[in-house]
């Protein structure tokens, strides 16, 4: 039948270029500094000496989130929520981290997270977000989305609302099968969820039914969602596309589609810069961190070969957006720091010290272009640190707020660092 | 991987009715399903912390680089052993808390039993650390054994607290008990401190007290550093022993029976020590006390004789040794394999023996002792432990690292176990896939990707299915997906999931059918944009490249017809070199 393999040069030039093109955006491989290694230590006490508190909790942590602070709050966050996965009995738990330096009640290690309350959750916790000070929205692997309320007086949790089949497969032969809800994002009172069924739902916290549903928004799994503007969301999927959806438009098509060049590596997480809304970071299945500029082009601005396995979460620091945090299946958590000291002097005046200053061409007038969009972030001003000295199992989740970092691993442990920028 | 784009042959299953959707037994009468659980222990929540923390230590031990200097290596291994023990102790405390707060009495007893098991485990581990890991020589050996005994007889602290907190300690009924136990455990300073209270309260005994106090102060103990040799220590001790003997024989302590018995203990009188049986509670305490007061420079290899005789003397004729006693005895006899065997029999899961054996193997103490199926004892125990972990719905991830460090059979075990993990979400499948890819288990990768792709296809998620086949580089599946798309197009006249087909990129090259699909969609797009010459060129290429499935040729020809009417295409025919003629010939052949 076939005369042998087709002769590819016959193809139109455009396709050939596509097939064999090196990526227009060169990939860089930064390597992080490691924090002090040394012998494995259990339970470092919190305080001035050691920064990180660990606690083993007998459940694999899939999500950890700080409770948001009231607007005018001065103190650092002290309460966070976690969700577990892969248990017969999964739980949502609320933890409190005491003040550094104060004596514990039973003489336990100061600062170690204490369980305030927990509640059973049906299915794996796939994603979690605080809606406000008291309510948490949780996405489940059964396809349901639940709003839990934390009653602070009685220190209990209760399920206040549930959308049972927010995500499901419409199977041709059987009844509606559950599809995991993979991502949830809130902007009180609106909640947007995405799932393995390729559907996007827009809920309002007080309404029983979905305000808007985009069926078959994507033919592959949607892995994460985040708000771009109040009426626009960004989604990433398992064929390496970043899509912008505008809820003001009635048609069920994305407003824009961005994709990686080369291999269509699935994207697992997405976050938007807190101040400059056109800068978006995504993490891929091969551990690649991509920075995109939504205003221009359909390809990422820079690609950084970061982790050795799936990057599960990427977060810009909400108040210090020069800092970015990523965590991965390979067990590492990287802190990307592009901040520069205002009083920095050219390098020949600087002798050693932790933050070496590079003599960049725009030192006189500090460039207003964000460091993230600069052409070669690894060369210029980026400092990357691996915050985990002895990595074993995957770090599934992280959250930063103020000076505090919390992360959870598959080794059934939660870690809290309350002196991130010390 | 090259796979032919053919339909799979139909396989006939004898006895199966193709009309029915399930293959199963006919249900006759009421039936019930029993859930069988192996390894009940791993389901206890508090023990999970033990498994996780010890996993971290285990992996750290395997990965840490071997120190060159023997002493540094030894220190490293001792630190690892201490870490393991601190993990056991932490788990014990948690379990204790759980036991206290348990309202159900059955649960309470279960937790209490676990606490005692953990306590026994720590006792055994500590002894093994002293004798095998640290391999304490004569001298420091006794000090370590004293620490060991002090750590594990906890009733003492309660008694001491009670006596000290009373108003008149020396009049307390347990006062002499406490003094005795201090002496028995070699805690001379504390004993002297208490005795001083008695001396103040009872001035008549001041003389006796002073002498006893002096004797206790002067007692030679092995030093930790190398400030004196064993021989020096032995000489001093002999001298001191004789001094005690003299005082006793002179009747100095005749008026106080308590003090006299203390002096007898100092002299190592076995009967005097045995009188305090209730205080010591265990034969190994008796052993250590005996050694302290009769052979403080005991060598490790001599322990076995004293151990055996101590146990016989302590237990006497009534009671027989319990499992814990046999294990400790085997340790004192330096029979490592016996220790491990007895522990395996006595304990309900493999955690303890697996980790202890691994540590001892790192100390190079286990000869490679071939068991029936060729692997050594360390590997056998680790395989058993890890297999137990894999039966747990969540702890399987820990098991992976254990299999990694079993050189002979670990990989095979892992391959078999990892295929059987249930994959309910895509994220779990991704984690399992990553484990397989990191270990180059290509068969398992393909199998998992095929399962996930098939699931996606059944749910009509064609994009997901394609992304799974790309991950596995599964050309046959990509062909299947493309066929679905093309079938959809034929039935409905338009493409579904345009966002996928329009953005295939280089993954288009995975299979011929997929390439055809991508190119065909491109043809449609070019036609829609009225770029007819390019469209025609592309169509011709599709026909001549022979990547179109047979079922599609008619469609391609029908698509060609309107193009032939376009002006630009006719002009193209004059310029193109041979392609157009070939194309026309192709058409003619097919039409007739």
Interface residues (C-beta under 8 A of the other chain):
Chain A: X1 X2 X3 X6 X7 X10 X11 X12 X15 X18 X19 X39 X40 X42 X43 X56 X57 X58 X59 X60 X85 X86 X87 X88 X124 X126 X141 X169 X170 X171 X172 X177 X179 X180 X182 X196 X197 X198 X216 X218 X219 X220 X221 X237 X238 X239 X241 X243 X254 X257 X259 X261 X262 X263 X264 X266 X285 X309 X310 X329 X390 X392 X393 X394 X410 X411 X412 X413
Chain B: X45 X46 X48 X49 X52 X53 X55 X56 X57 X59 X60 X76 X79 X83 X86 X87 X90 X393 X394 X397 X398 X401 X424 X425 X426 X427 X428 X430 X431 X434 X438 X458 X459 X460 X461 X462 X463 X464 X466 X467 X470 X496 X497 X499 X500 X503 X504 X505 X506 X507 X508 X509 X512 X519 X522 X534 X537 X538 X541 X545 X546 X547
